[in-house]
Amino acid sequence: MSRRAARENRDEAIEKKRRRRWRALWISLGVFVVLVGIVVAGGFAAKRLYDQAMNVRGHLQSAMADVSEVKSAVLALDTTKAQTAAARLAQKTAAAKAGTQGRLWEWAENAPYLGDDLAAVRLVAETTDKLATDVVTPASTLSLAAFQPKEGRIDVAAIQNLLALIDDIDAGVTESIAALEPIDREALIPEVSAGVAQLDDALGEIQPLLSPVRDVVSVLPNALGANGPRNYLLMFQGTSEARSLGGNAAVFTVLEANNGALNTTASITSFDFRQPTLEPVVPLDPEAVAIYGEKIGKWTPDFTMVPNFPEAVRILDGWWAREGFPPTSAVLSIDPVALSYILAATGPITLETGDVLSAENAVSLLLNEVYFKYKNPLDQDKFFTATADAVFGKITSGQFAPAALIAAVTKAVEEHRLLYISDDAAEMELVAKTPMTGVVPADSADKSVLGVYVNDNTGSKMSYYLDMAINSCVQDNALRGQVTLTSNISPEAAANLPKYVSGPYFEPGTISSYVAIYGPAGAQAMDVLIDGAPAQLLSSGQHLGRPVFKVEILNRFQSAHTLTFTFSGSPNPLGETDVWHTPMTRATAVTATCD
């Protein structure tokens, strides 16, 4: 090869090498540019994704305030405000849902690390939006006005129409709960997991509320006489003369419900009964007689001594049939304290006697002052009857705040001041789940049950001056209890008591109370003491499937006496104690401490 050819070949090789270096450089630069572009694009996408997620979060958090506003407005009967808040809520949840849509969000859901969290956020947004549409918006149209009487009548058709609405709301909640089930919360970051849990908990709270509402709405039409007239007996128990179930039942009102129309048809007092009888008006439970005596079936003031509302009503039915009073299909018992709660919802009421009855003075006026003002028992009963008629008239005219009335009734039920029994099986199925049954549960597998029942033995209205406190403790499979009765009447006040209040058998200022204690099934009562000294048992035995004993506690003027006892030997392990007790004039302090 010539030198020239060799030089040309060398130059060509050098050129090719130079070109390879430039190509490699450009490729490297290209790759770098692409990588930079990817990083920049990724950062832009991440920023956009972050902004989307924050917007979603903001919309969902803001929506919670609207949910609360819908609830408050529904309870306040402000349908317009409720629907406005629901519409605002729907806009926010729709915006939250829209923020989780698009290719970027879809792509990010399939990415590692945060993909599960973004998928969960989207599902929460979609579920919340569905709730706004299928639950909250329909609920905003729910008007408690359907339950409010107008001119003595409740619109039965309006209540019946609520059933379909409640069913739709329930279905929406059920679907939302099911939508959250597939989420693996353990794979989520804490913030997202907490958000899912918050929504799930909220849904879990809604559903238990819907079921009882539906149950109540389902029985109301028939209860209001949609299928024919229903007669109710309203029974007033005066806690100033304590009885196991509350007090002496001396005033009765018969109400008729006919296709939503509510009317009083009869008013009866204890003076309308011919008593005492030579024999009980119905055959009596021998176990109840062993504790309380046959007087529970011979005197009307004493049938509520039996701490078993169905049994007490059975005895009352015997009196009712004996006197030929109008038959009724249900009995509702209420006391003046519960009445004071209701007056907080209706506002003050002026009676035909000129007295003004309010939430503040109802208890003192009905249980004490009336006996100073009206000396004749007949006049007293007229006053009580006028009170019953006035309160009933205020309620049937719709002059009350529905939310406040619901709260009042709920409080009265929880304190065992509102008892109910009916011949309608559907109604009793609902009552069976509440203290309105007026009888301690037969099964105490989950809880120990302690029953504390007070019965006045003074033949007076002196229980008004008594307060009660109860403490119980389960230790070493034994239930230990203390019951303290405190009298707050001074010698000066006792000296001015009308005879009808102080009673004919004891000196004024003395209060004799029979206290019956019911223990856990299968246990035995031991170590029964009053103020540390052995107590004399007036009676003992078995009743309502439980051991029971009865003692007398005697208070003189301002004084306190404590009954202590132990129930042991239960075949079943004793757990947390559920205390059932006589509803006194003032709240009973119930504690569970072990000294």
C-alpha positions, 0 to 999 in steps of 0.5 A: 500500500502506498504511503498516500493510501496509508495516510488516507486510511489513517485519516479516515479512521481518525475521523470515524473515531471522532464521529463516534465520540461526538455521537456518544456525546450527543447520545449522552446529552440526549439521555441527560436531557430526557432524564431532566425532562422526566424529572421535571415532568415527574416533579410537575406531575407530583406537584399537580397530584399533591395539589389534587389530593389537598383539594380533595382533603379540603373539600371533604373536611369542609363537607363535615360542617355541612353534615352537622348543619343538616342534622341540626336543621332537621331537628329544628324543623328548618327544612329550607336550611337543611336542604340548602346545607345538603346542596352545599354538601353535594357540591363539595363532595362532587368536587372532591370526587372530581379531584380523584379522576383523570389519567394522572391519578389513575396512573399514580394509583398503579404506582408503588408506595402511594398507589394504595393510599391514592386508591383509598382516597378516591374510594372515600371521595366517591363514597362520601359523594354517594352519601351526599346524594343518596343519604344526606340529601334525602334526609334533608327533606325529613321533617319532624313536623310529621310527628307534630299534631295540628289541632289535635290530629297527627297526619298518619299518611305523612308518617307512613310516607316516611317509611320509604324515605327511611328505607332509601337512606338505610340502603344508601348507608349499607352500600357505602359500608360495603364500598369501604370493606375492600380497603386494606387499611394496614397498607395505608399511611396513617393519615389516609387510614385515619380518614377511612376509619373516620368515615367508616365510624360515621357510617357505623353510627348512622345505621344503628340510629336508623333501625329504631327510627324505622321501627317506631315509624312502622308502629305509629300509624296503628298506634294512632288509630289508622286501623281503627280506634285505640284507647290508652290509659295514662297513669300518673304516679306521685313519687311523694308517696314512694312505691317500687315503680314510682309512686301512688297512682291516683289519677288516670286519664283515658285517651282515644286515638282515631286515625290520628285524632287524639281526644280525652274520653275519661278522667278517673281518680282513686276516689272512683274505686270502691276500696278496700276489697275483702279479696284481691281483685285478681289472683296474686303471685304468691311470691309477690304476696310473700314480700309485699302482702295481699294489699297489693290487690286490695288497695289501688295505692299499692298495686305499684308496690310490685316492681313488675309493671306488667304484673301491676297493670294486670292488677289494675285491669282487675280494678278496671273491670270491677268498676266497669271503666272503659276498656283500654289496649295500652297503659302509659305511666308517667310521674311529675318529674318526667312531666317537668322534662316535657314542660321544658319542651312545651313551655309553661302551662296555665291551668284552669285553677289559675296555677301556672305549671312550668319545668321549674315548679312542676315537681314542687307544685305537684308533689308538695305545694298542692297539699298545702294549697288544697286541703281537701283530697277531692280538690287535690285530685281535681287539680291533678286531673286539670294538670293532665288535661292541660299538658295533654291539650298542649301536646296535641295542639302541637305547641312544643319543640320536637327535638326538645320533646324527644330529649325529654322523653328519652331522659324520662325513659332512661330514669324509668319514669316512663313505663309502657305496656300494650296488647300490640306485639310490635309495640312490645317488641320495641319496648322490650329493648328499653327500661319502659318494660318496668321489670328487671331483665330475666337474664343477667348473663352479661351483667349483674342486676341489683334492684332497689325499691322503696315503698312509703310506710308512713301513709303520707306524702313524706317521700318528697323529703327523701333522697337516695344514693346507691353504691355497688361493687362486685368483688370475689364473685360477691355483690356488695351494696350500700343504699342510703336514705337521707331526709332533708326536712327540718323540725320547723318545717315538719311542725307546719306539715298538713296531716295529709302530708305527714300521715296519720301513723307517725309523728310529723317529720318521721319517714318510715320506708320499706326497702326491698333489695333484689340480688343476682339470680342464684345468689343469697343475701348475707350481712344485712346491716343498717348503720352497721347493726344487724337489720331485721328482715321484714320478709325475704324469699324469691321474686322475679327469679331473684333473691329478695329481702325487705327491711324498714328504714326509719328517718327522723327529721334531717338524718341519713341511714345506710343499708349495707348487704352482700349477695354471694353464692351466685352460680354464674360469674358476676360482672358489671352491675346494672342498677334498677331502682325506684325513681325518686323525686330527685335524681338518685346517685348511683356509683360503683366503687369498691372500698 
